[in-house]
Amino acid sequence: MSHPHSRAHRHHVRSLLASGLPLALVAAAVFAHGTDTEADRAEAVGSAVAAPAWATAGADGFASVDALGQNGTYGGRNGATVTVRTQAELEKYATAAEPYVIVVAAAISMSPVGKEIKVASDKTIVGSGTAGQIVGGGFFLGTGVHNVIIRNLTIRDTYQGTWNDKDHDYDAIQMDGAHHVWIDHNDFRNMADGLIDVRKDSTDVTVSWNELSNNNKAFGIGWTENVTTDITIHHNWIRETEQRNPSADNCAHAHLYNNYLEDTAGTDISSSYGNYARGGTAMVLENSYFQGFHNPVIKDGTASLVQKGNIFTGTSGRNESGGTAFDPKAFYSYSLDAASSVPSVVKSGAGPRSSIGTTATATAKGAAATTLTVAKDGTGQYRTVQAAVNAVPANNPARVVIAVRPGTYRETVKVPSDKPHVTIQGTGGSRKDTVIVYNNAAGTPKPDGSGTYGTSGSATVAVEADDFQARNLSVTNDFDEGANQSLSGHQAVALRTAADKVFLDGVIVTGDQDTLLLDTAAKDRLGRVYVSNSYVLGNVDFVFGRATAVLDHSVITLRKRWDGSSAGYVTAPSTPAGRKGLLLANSTVNGDVSNGSFYLGRPWHAGGDTTLDPQTTVRNTALSAAIKSTPWTDMSGFSWKDDRFAEYRNTGAGAGSASTNRPFLTDAQAADQEVADWLGEWTPTAS
């Protein structure tokens, strides 16, 4: 262009290990799915395969205990695996008597609105990547239903226009008298009544790593005179909800830890209370983080509530504790994250994921992967990452994993177009342990005297091969603008992609101007990129290009300029007409910069190309006060209003209100701008 971390990963691995998943499967962290083989199940999609490894995962917390004749919660892992894309298919298998792993591979619109499918025992219902959605309905677990897992789904949009709706009991998940239920890594929002209702003596329930947002009532427990329910609630992000956050009535044992409750000032939704111990409840509340909540922790006089290690910032009103409770470790083992890290851990880890757990060796061709090791000290097969890439045979038919041991690798790396199916993966305990770094800029002279590198040529890592993956490492361009003011061309790319089906998972990409270039091999070629659970840092147009790209469940960090000033632009799309551009979803935009100093984006018509139709959509994302109230601006004589720039259901001090200078998507428009709409038939899976 020409113009002027890891702690969540470690905890998630601990959680998977606690669930009984083998270490080799935990390390892979990816969804896969197969299908049933019987002829009368023809509506299931795909060919017969073994049950996916993640189907063997079991719950933690109270859902893991041996009680009521059920030893833990493992769902349908002893049954067949089926893939569903319609309400009829989902209902058929969810209500069946036999166990099933049910993979939801599409957004399923429920009819009539508000319908709750009655789930039978021994079921795992799980979204395929981020594609699995239940729109306009939910699930019901009745008396005696047990051993049910609901994971990795978005359940949304039964709202009927009445804020405190008492006429439409349209929950995302309701259980009456169920036991051994695990609700994990879901996104619940915009429902007519509650998001989750655990009712009428339901027990041995774990609710973990979910997002609950944009609702009057978040999460209710009770509707009984009996003091029976045992429930664990951990690592959930509860935001923009008014009440029941959760409300726990007559729980024998309620263990809440490492949850993040966020009430952002200036939005349309204000909290009335946070965690509430009611009736005869005994509650232990540990290492949670409460931000901006009114009455963050309250209790009835008859309830017991013990607090340990919680953090409260910007809260007001009642904050109560009293009585004696219980020791959760008498029932199960668990590990606590530090309360101070909860916002970053939970925001980066909660909600549907593209990956949760299966083997790392399956490739698109079904062949075993080859692993090449890189170590600076010579203990691996290669000392540099580029040397390992060079060793990959041209037109390799199967996955090659380049395992890079911890260290700082000062080099440039290029994966050429004739080397597909390559994964570069750090092997350290943190994505900060393995760093690939260089300092070329657009204006840096080439050593052979043939000119300068140009923007795209400045990349520390350049990916031109399809089906590329990177994870658990950092890619940095540390070009020093301040020390090179005489140089013309300060654009300095850390990572450039110019390929299709690129999956960046759990990485840190750091630079200043033009950090992350998401390009395509040619203007008429599709280039899809999925960035998940990652950090991208920069200041000027630092997410840019013509790719069809998603940044999901990630943190976009705004950096000051070389001179200490605060001013910049997050995105600069150069999208061809008729294609999807850049989508920032379920993420956070923040940084140590001045309030109102950054735009969300501007249209890059590369080379003055009037046929382009740049697009950036920012949705369901927390925006800090650094974002301008008019977040889009013109570029090089092209007006942003002539292109495609919009927001939907963002939160935070920088979210603002809709106006002619700040367009918001309608619900109908937003339904066509989900992550799955960007990715099409591709479901990113780690390998």
N, C-alpha and C positions, 0 to 999 in steps of 0.2 A: 504494500500500500504506500502511496505517496501522500503524506500529510504529517503536519507538525505533531493428629492427627490420628492417629493410629490407635489411640486408646479404645475407641469404639470397636475397632477390628479385634483387638485382644479380648475385650469383654465378650464380643459375639462368638469368638472361637471358644472361650471358656463355657459359654452357654451351650454351644453345640456339643462340646465334649461331655458336659454334664448330662446331656440328653441321651448319651450312649452311642453317638455316631462315631465310627472309627476315625482315628486321626487322619488317615489318608483321604478320607472323604471330607472331613472338615476343611482340610487345606484347600481343597478344590473350590468349595463354596459356589455351587451353580445349580440351577434348576435344570431338569430334563424331564421328558415325559414319554410314556409309551401308551399302548392300547391293549384292550382285551382281545382275546383271540377267538371267541365263540362267534359263530356265524350269525346268531340272532342278535348280536350287538353291533350290527353293521354301521350304525350311526356313529360309533366311536371312530376317531380319526387315526389313520396311520397303520403301520404294520405291527405285528406282534413282537414285543420286546420284553425283557425282564423288568420287574418293578424297579423304578428309579431308586437310587441309593437314599435320597432324602426322604423317601417314604418310610424308612425305618426309624427316623428321628422320633424321640419321645419327649414329653413335656418336662419342664422343671417345676419348682414350686409345689403347691398343694396338689396340682394335677398329676404329680409324679408319685404320690403316696399310695400305699397298699391299703385300700379300705373298701367297704361295701362290696366285697367280692371282686374288685377290679384292681389289679396291680399296675398302677401307672396308666398313662394315656398315650397310646400309640396309633389310634385311629384305624384306618383301613389297611395297614401295612401287610396284613396276612391275606388280603384279597387281591383281585385283579386291578389293574390300572386302566382307566378309561379317560378319554379326552372329550369334553363337551363344549359346544358353542351355541346351544339353544336352550331355552327354558325347558322344553320338553325333555331333552337329553339330561339336563341337570336334575330335574325333578324325578325322572325315572330311577337314576342311580342313587340319589340322596335319600330316597324313601325306601329303597330296597332292603330286604331283610339281611342279605349277605354283606360282608365287608367290601369296601371299594376305596381305592385312591382315585379321586375325581379331580382331574386337571381342567380348570376353566381357562379356555384359550381365547376368549373373546369378551366383548362387553355385551352382556345379556340383559335386555330390557324386559322387565317383568310386566305381566298382564294378568289381572288388573293391577294398577298401581297400588302398592302397599302389600302385595301378596308376600307371605312368609312361607317358604318351603319347609315342610315338616321333616326334619332330618332324623333318620333312624340311627341306631347305635353302630359303632365300628366303622366310622367314616372319616376319611381325610379329604377335605375340600380345599383345594389350593390353586392359586392363580399361576398361570404359566408366564414367567417373567413378570412384566408389568401390564400384561394384556388382560388379565382376568378381572372383570368388573361385574357387579350386580347393580343394575340401574333401576330405581323405582321399586325396590323390594328388599327382602332379606331372608333370614332363616329363623325357624322356631324349633327348639328342643324341648320336648314334653317330658312328662313324668316318667322316670325310669330310663330315659335315653342316656347312654353313657359311652365313653371312649370315642369322643368326637374331637377332631382337630380342624380348625378353620384358619388358614394361613394365606398371606400374600395376596389378598383381594382388596379391591376398592369397592365399598358398598356405599351408595350415595343416592340422593335426590328422590326422596318421597315427600319432601316438604310441600304442604298444601296452602301456604300463604298466611297461616296463623302462627304467630311466634310461639306462644305458650299453648300449643294445640292439645286440647283435652278430648277431641272428638275422633282423632285418627291415630290409632295405636300402631303406627308403622315404624317399627324399630329396625335397626340393622341386624341385631341378634337379640333374641329374647329366649330365655330358658326358664321353664317352670318345672322344678323338681328333677332336673338333670344332674348328673354327676360325672366327674372326670372329663372335663372339657378344657381344651387349650385353644386360646384365641391369640394369634401371634402374627406380627408384621402386616397388619391390615391398615387401611385408610378408611375411616368412617366419617361421613359428613353430610350435612344438609338433609336431615331426615325429619319426618313430621312429629315424632315423639322423641324417645330416647335413642341414643346410639347403641348402647348395650344395656340390657336389663337382665340381671341375675336374680331370679325371683323364686319364691315359694319353696324354700329349703334346698335349692340347688347348692351343690357343694363340691369340694375338690376341684376347684377351677383356678386356672392361671391365665392372666391377661398380660401379655408382654409385647413390647416393641411396636405398639400401634400408634397411629395418629388419630386423635379425636378432635374435630374442629367444626366451626361454623354451625353451631346448634344451640338450642336453648338448654336441653338436658343432655349431659354427656353420658353418665354411667351411674345407674342405680342398682343397689343391692338390697334385697329385703322382701317386702310384701308378705310377711309372716310374723306370727307371734313366737315362733320357736327360735331358739338361739342355736342354730345348726350349721350355718354356712362356714366353710373354710375356704379362703380365697387368697391368692397371691397376685399382686399387681405391681409390675416393675417395668421400668424403661419405656413408659408411655409418654407421648407428647400431647398434652391437653391444652388447647388454645382456642380463643374466640368461642368460648362456651360460657353460658350464664350460671347454670346450677348443676348439681349432682356431678361433682368433679373428683372422685365419686362421692356419693352418699351411701354409707354402709350401715344398714339397720339390722340389728340382731345377728351380727356375725360372731360365731364362736371364736374364730381366729381370722383376722384381716391383717395381712402383712403387705405393706406398701413401701417400696424402696426405689430409689433412683428414677423417680418420675419427674418430668419437667412440666410445670403448670405456668402458662404464660398468658397474661392479659395485657395486651398492648394498648396504651393510651391513644385516644383519638379515633378509635374505630366505633362501629355501630353496636358492638356487643361488649357489654361490661359484666364482669363476674359478680355474682351475689355472694358466693362462698366457694371455698376450695374443697379440701378433704373434710368430711363430716362423719364422725363416729356417733351413731344414733342408737337409742334403745339399750340393749344389753351387749353391744359390741365391745370386743377386746381388740384393740388396734395397736400395731407396732408400725411406726412411721420413721423411716431411716433414709438419710443421705439423699433427700429430694431437694428440688430447687423450685422456689416459688417466686415468680417475677410479676409484680404489678397487681397481684390478686387482692381483692377486698375480702376480709375475713378468711385468711388462707387456711387456717386449721381450726375447726370448731368441734365441740362435743356436747352431748347431752349429759346431765348430771348422773345418769345411770350408766354411762359408758366409761370404759377405761381406754386411755390413749397415752402411749409412751412415745415421746419424740427423741430421736438421736441423730445429731449431726446434720440437720437440715439447714438450708440457707434461704433467707428471705430478703429480697431486694425490691424496694419500691412498693411494699405491701402496706395495707392499712387494716384497721379493725381488729377483730378477734384472732388471737393466736393462742390456742389453749392446749393443755395437756393435763393429765392427772390419773391417778390410780395405777394399778399394776396390770401387766398384760401377760405375755408369754415369751418364750425363747423360740424363734422360728427354727433354729438349728436343732431343736428337739424333734422336728418333723422332717427336715431335708437340709441339704447343704446348699450354700449360695455364696457368691462373692459380691462385695460392694465396690462400685466406682466412687471416687471422691466426689462429694457434692459439688465442688467447684467446677468439675469437668462435665457435670450432667447436661447443661445446655448443648455443648458441642457434641457430646457422645450421643445423646438422644436425637438431636436434629439430624445428624448424619446417618444414624442407624435405624430410626423408626420408619414404619410404613412399608409398603410393598417393595420388594427388591428384585433386581434382575437375577440375583443369585442367592441361594441359601445352602445348598449342600448336595453334591454328588461326586462322582469320580472325575479326575482331571484328564484321563487318558483317552476318552472317546472323542473322535474327530468326526467331521462331516462325512468322511468316507468310511467310518467305522474302524479304522486302523489304530493301532497303538501309537501313542506319541513318542517321538524321539526327544531326549533331553540332552542339551549341551550346557556345560557349566562354565561360568566365568568367575575368575577370582584374581584380584590385582597381585596377590602374593604368589601366584604360580601354582596354587594347590588345585586349581580347576583345569579344564581342558584348554581354556583360552584366558589371556590376560586382559583383553579388551572386548567390549560388547560387539564392536564392528567385526572383529575377527570371527566371532561366533556366527554373526549374520552371514559373513562371507562363506562360511562352511555349510550353510544350508544349500542343498542342491537346487538348481534352477527348476522351476515348475514342480516343486515338491508336492506330492499328492496328499500328504498327511501332516498333522500337526507337529511342529517342532517347538519345544519349549526351551527357551534360553534362560536358564536359572542363574541369576546374577547375585553373587554373594555380597554381603555388606561392604561398603566402601564408597569413595568418591572417584568416579571415572570421568576424567577431564578429556573428553573426546566428542566428536560429532558422529552420529550414527545414521545410516540410511538403509532402509529396507526397500529394495527395488521391487518393481512391479511384478517381476517373474519369480518372487519368493513369497507366495501366499501362505496362510495358515501358520504364521509365526506368533508366538507369545514371548514377550520379554517380561520376566517376573523376578522381583526382588525376593530374596530368601530370608531377609532379616525379620525381626519381630515387629518392626515398624516400617512404614513407607518412607520414613526419613533416613533409614539406615543405608539404603542404596540410592545413590544420587548420580545421575548422568548430567554433566554440566559443561557448557562452553560459552564463549563470549563474542561470537560474531554478530555484527550488525549489518544492516542493509548497505551502509557506506564503507564497510571494512574492505580494504583492498585484498584481492586474492594473492596468495604467495607467488603465483606464476606470472603476475603482472597483467592478467587478461581482463582486468576491470574489478568491479566490486561484486559482492555476493548478491545484492538485491534483497528484498524482504523475504521472499520464499527461500532463497538460498542461505539465509542466516540461521536457519533452524538448527538447534542442537540435535534434535531427533526428527528425522523426516521419514514418513511412512507412505509408501506408494503401492503397497501390496494389499489386496483384499483379504478379509478375514483375519486382520491383525488384532492382537490383544496386548494390553500392558496392565500390570497390576503390582501393587505393593512396592512402589518406588517413586522417586522424584525426578522430574526433568526440569532443568533450569537453564535460563540464559542470563548470565550475570554481567552482561555488557554494562560498563560504567558510563552513563551519560554525562555525568558531571566532569569526568576526566577527559571526555572526548567531545567537547563542545565545538571544536574546529572541524569535526567530521560531519559531512553532509549525509544524512540518512541514519537516524537513530532507531528505526524499527528493528527489533531484535526478537526473533521468534524462538520460543523454547521448543514447542512441538508443532509440527506440521503434518496433517493427514491429507492425502489426495487419493483416497481409495474408498471402497464400499465395505460395509459391515465391519467397522472398526469399533472395538469395545475397550474403553478405558475405565478400569474398575479399581478404586482405591489408590489413586495416584495423586501427587501434588505437582502442579505445573506452575512454574514461577517465572515471571519476567516483569517488564514495565510496559513499554509500548509494543503491541502486537504479540502478546504472549502465546496465544493458542490459535493457530491458523487451521480452520476446518474447511478444507478445499475439496475439489473433485478432480479426477484425472483429466477431465475436459468439460467444457461448458455443457455439452450434451450428454454427459455421463452422470448417473446417480451416484452420490457418495453419502452413505448413511453412517453416522457416528453416534454412539451411545456412551455418555460419560456418567458414571454412577459413583456415589460415595467418595467423591474426590474434592480437591481444593484447586481453584484456579486463581492466581494472584496477578494483578497488573494495574495499569492506570489509563492508558489510551487505546481504545479499540481493541481491547485485549482478548476478546472472543470474536473472531471475524471470519468471513469467507463465504463460499457459495454452497457448502455442504448442507444436507438435511440432517441436522444435529440436535440432540437432546442432552441437556445437562440436568440430571435428575438426582434428587437427594444429595446435593453437593453444596459447597460453600464457595461463594464468589467473594474474594477479599480485595477490597479497594486499597491501593497503595498511593502514597504521596509521590509527587514528581521528584526528580533529582535535586531540585532546589528547595525542597521542603514544602512546596505549595500543594494545595488540594484542588485538582481540576481534572476531569476525565470523562471517558465514555466506556461503558461496559461492552457493548456489542456494536459491530459494524457488519451487518449481513450484506452479501452481494448475490442474493438468491435469483436464479433464473425464473422467469415467469412460468407459472403452472406447477411450481414445486414448493415443498415445505422448506422453510428456512431454519432459523434458530429458535429452540424452545427451552426456556428455563422453567423448570417445574419442581415443586416440592423442595425448594432449596432456600438458601439464606444469602443475602447480599449485605455485607458489612465491611468495616475496616476503620482504621485509625486515621480518619480524614475529617475535614470540616463538614458541618451540616450543609446540605443543599449544594454540594460541589460536584456531583457526578450525574451525568445523564445515563439512562438505561441503554440508549442506543441512537444510532444515526444511519442513514442509508448510504452504503458504499456502492456507487455505480462505477465499478472498476473501468478505468480507461474512458470514462464518460459514456458508457454503454446505456443507451436509453431503453433497451429491450428488457433490462433487468427489473425485477419486482421484489426488492429486498423485504425480508420478513423477520421480525422478532416478536415472539409472544412470551410474556412473563406471567406465570400463573401459580397460585397456591404457594407463594414464596414470601418469606419475611424480608422486608426491605428496611434498612436502617435509615436514620434521619439524613444520611449523606446523599440520598437520592433527591434530585430536584422535584419540585411540585409539578413542573412541566417536564416530564422525564425524557422526551424525544426531541431531537433537533435536526436541522438540515445539514447537508454536507456537500461541499463542492458544487453549489448551485442547484442541488436536487432537494426538493422538499420532502420531508418525512411523511407529510399528509398524502402524498401521491403514492405511497407504498404501504406496507402492511406492518403496523406497529400497534400492539394492544396488550392489555392486562386483564387478569381475571382473578378475583378473590385473593389478592395479595394482602398481607398484614404488615404491621410494624409502623414505626413513626414516619417512614417514607412512602407509605402506601397511598395516601391521599384519596380524593374523591373523583368520580368520573366527570369529564368536561369535554368541550370541543378540543381542548389541547391535551386531553388525557383520556383516550378512548378505552372503554371496557368492553369485553365480549359479553354478549347475552348468554344465558344458560344454553340456549340452542346452539349458538356459535361455539361455545366452549366444549360442547359434547363432540364436536368434530375436530377439536384441537387437544386431544389427549396424547399421551406418550405413544400409545399403540398406533395412532394415526400417522405419526412420524416414521415409525419403524416398519409398518406394513406387515408382510408375512414373516419378517425376521424377528426372532426372539433371541436376544443376546444371551449366550450361556458360556460360562467360563470353561476354558480348556487350554 
